[in-house]
Each structure stands twice: as structure tokens, then as C-alpha cells.
Amino acid sequence: MKSFSVQNLLRDNIKNLVAYSSARSEFNGNASIFLDANENSIGSLVGGQYNRYPDPQQVQLKAELAKLKGVNPGQLFLGNGSDEAIDLLFRAFCNPSQDSVLYFPPTYGMYEIAARINNAVICEVPLDSNFQIDVQAAINEIQPSTKIIFICSPNNPTGNMIASERIEFLLNHFQGIVVVDEAYIDFSEKESWVSKLNQYPNLVVLQTLSKAWGLAGLRIGMAISSPEIIAVLNKIKYPYNISSAVQELAGKGIAQVAKKDEWIRELNKERELLISKLEQICFVKKVFPTDANFVLVRFLDADKVYEYLKETGIITRNRSGVLFCEDCLRITIGTSEENILLIKTLNNFQ
Ligand SMILES: *Cc1c(COP(=O)(O)O)cnc(C)c1O
């Protein structure tokens, strides 16, 4: 098997690309007069420094996040949500209508959407009956054209972690990019793959501020990987992809680690309580094990339950149409009051 090389894996047009050099990336010292970027010199209509372009490399925010994650800032890419990183990975590595991507349904829908937008060839290997990856089936599907494997752990919409031996097997036997999407890792007791980055040059971990950190509206997702892979994503991103307002607010958010940890403990406690209450409901067929801030629940008739809840003002995610999720709703863990109301409402269903 060929050994892993980012440069060999890259599309030629990306390898040969000379990145756009923005005014703010060409000058990064101290100055008092900025006449380099055609900004409005008079000021910002909303106060602050918003007449100025933001830091294209998000240096300060990355320094803080790198400390939190135990990596170097050069191992961090920040995007407008994790979805930006997913899209850029396709753009960097998959020649349209030629190179392929492998993922494991039922899983996060954006791998397929981003693949279709970028016209990558799609290869799907369904999860097994325990929602685990069938590694032998996966290996059998790998072609020379396979450039990226997406693994979601904890998996959305099923909630379970993918067994680490299976991920390890793929990391060892596939010489392309292995993405482990850890959007929900903060709700799990298990270890993040970030600690294994030094062992696996082909590993890209995706995390986000959208879930445990409570900052979905800011749109900050990150890719954590080798400096070589991160440099590629930085080279092809929009120059000013994270606004200054968002960089400032995200910095304030991630300074509150204790609060975030308290919320995680609270939500995880609520998760266990909600699961035990759901299991007592007679028209609930199965509550699937979860390491995330949601739970997949199989009902006798999910469409009916979904409509009933909707009419009472409670919106859940109907996953009935998704492979292996027949009659399943995905329910986010709410506040204590919301969960009590949900159970009360469900108990009044007939
Ligand atoms: C919510 C979620 C994300 C995060 O997306 P953002 O664009 O960062 O908000 C990523 N992956 C999965 C599987 C998710 O469920």
C-alpha cells in the first residue's frame, strides 16, 4: 500500500494554487495609519472597529482554542461552522466526477450534500445493526480514487460512539484522509481523537462551538489536524471567513470553560432522566444508547407522535425516512422544564 502523503493526495489545481494575499495578511505589525485595504477611514456605523477587516488567521482566538485543545495553533482551522471544513476538504482532495468519498449511513447529512455539491463520487457503506462500522465492508469498497472517509462519532442521528478499534483500523489501512466528526464529543466520557493526531498524519478531527459551547448562532467550527493539512484548508478558505464580531464573541465564550462544563453535566443528567422516563412509555419501542445531547427513539408510529408533538408546540426531528431509523424521532435533550413537559405531553398521547 502506498504511504500517506498530503501532497500526492491533493488536487493538482490546489497544489499549484498561489493563495490570495489579503492586505491584512501582508502586513501584520504595528501601525497607526491603515491605508492598505480600502476600508472606510472615518469609522464604523455601529461603533467598535468594524470598519476594519477582521484578522484573516484568527490568531488570538486560535491561540486560546489551541490551549484548550492541547494542540498548536498551526493545527487549527476555523470555519463558518464545521460545514465549511467539510466543504473545503472536498475542494482540496476530490477531483469532481473522479475522486470518491466514503461514509457510513445513517449519519450526518452534510457529508452527502457537500459531496454532491462538489460532484465527488459517493460510496456508502451502511452501519451494522449496532450502528457500528463494518470495517471489512469499508475496506472492500476503498478504491484508488477514494480520497476521504467521514466518520461521525458520536454519530448523528444514532447517538452512539464508533468503536475506537474500528476507527484505528481504518486510519491504519487507508492512505487517504480520515475525518472523525466530533461535534458531540463534549457530551461523551470517552476520549477525543485529538490526542491521537501525532500518531496519525491522515487524521482530521472536526469539532464545533455549536453544541456543548452553546454558540451555534456564531458559526464556528474547527478542523484539528497536522499543520500540513491545516495549511491546505487555510490556503483555500475565503480570506476573511470569520467576522471580527464573531471572533470577539467566541473568545468571550470559550473563556467560560467552567460554565460550559456545568451545562454539560446538567444536560447529561437530564439525558439519563429523560431516557428512563421514555423507557416507561408503552408506545416507545426502543431508546437507543447515546453519548450526545440527543436521543434516538423508536416509536410504534413515529409520524403520528411527531405530528401530535408538533401540534402541542414541541418540535422533534423525524428520522423515519432514514436508513435503519424507521419510526424514529431524534429528540434533543432540553432543559429540565422542557423535558418534563415533553414526557407529560407524550403520556397524554393516545
Ligand atoms: C451539529 C453538527 C455539526 C456542527 O455543525 P456546525 O456547522 O459547526 O454548526 C457537525 N457535525 C455533526 C455531525 C453535527 O451534528
PDBQT file of the ligand as one rigid body, heavy atoms in Angstrom, charges set to zero:
ROOT
HETATM    1  C1  LIG A 401     -24.237  19.870  14.541  1.00  0.00    +0.000 C 
HETATM    2  C2  LIG A 401     -23.213  19.090  13.824  1.00  0.00    +0.000 A 
HETATM    3  C3  LIG A 401     -22.061  19.698  13.336  1.00  0.00    +0.000 A 
HETATM    4  C4  LIG A 401     -21.778  21.121  13.594  1.00  0.00    +0.000 C 
HETATM    5  O1  LIG A 401     -22.049  21.910  12.550  1.00  0.00    +0.000 OA
HETATM    6  P1  LIG A 401     -21.670  23.455  12.640  1.00  0.00    +0.000 P 
HETATM    7  O2  LIG A 401     -21.658  23.809  11.217  1.00  0.00    +0.000 OA
HETATM    8  O3  LIG A 401     -20.327  23.560  13.289  1.00  0.00    +0.000 OA
HETATM    9  O4  LIG A 401     -22.739  24.114  13.444  1.00  0.00    +0.000 OA
HETATM   10  C5  LIG A 401     -21.098  18.927  12.695  1.00  0.00    +0.000 A 
HETATM   11  N1  LIG A 401     -21.269  17.621  12.554  1.00  0.00    +0.000 NA
HETATM   12  C6  LIG A 401     -22.363  16.988  13.033  1.00  0.00    +0.000 A 
HETATM   13  C7  LIG A 401     -22.469  15.530  12.903  1.00  0.00    +0.000 C 
HETATM   14  C8  LIG A 401     -23.375  17.708  13.658  1.00  0.00    +0.000 A 
HETATM   15  O5  LIG A 401     -24.462  17.071  14.095  1.00  0.00    +0.000 OA
ENDROOT
TORSDOF 0
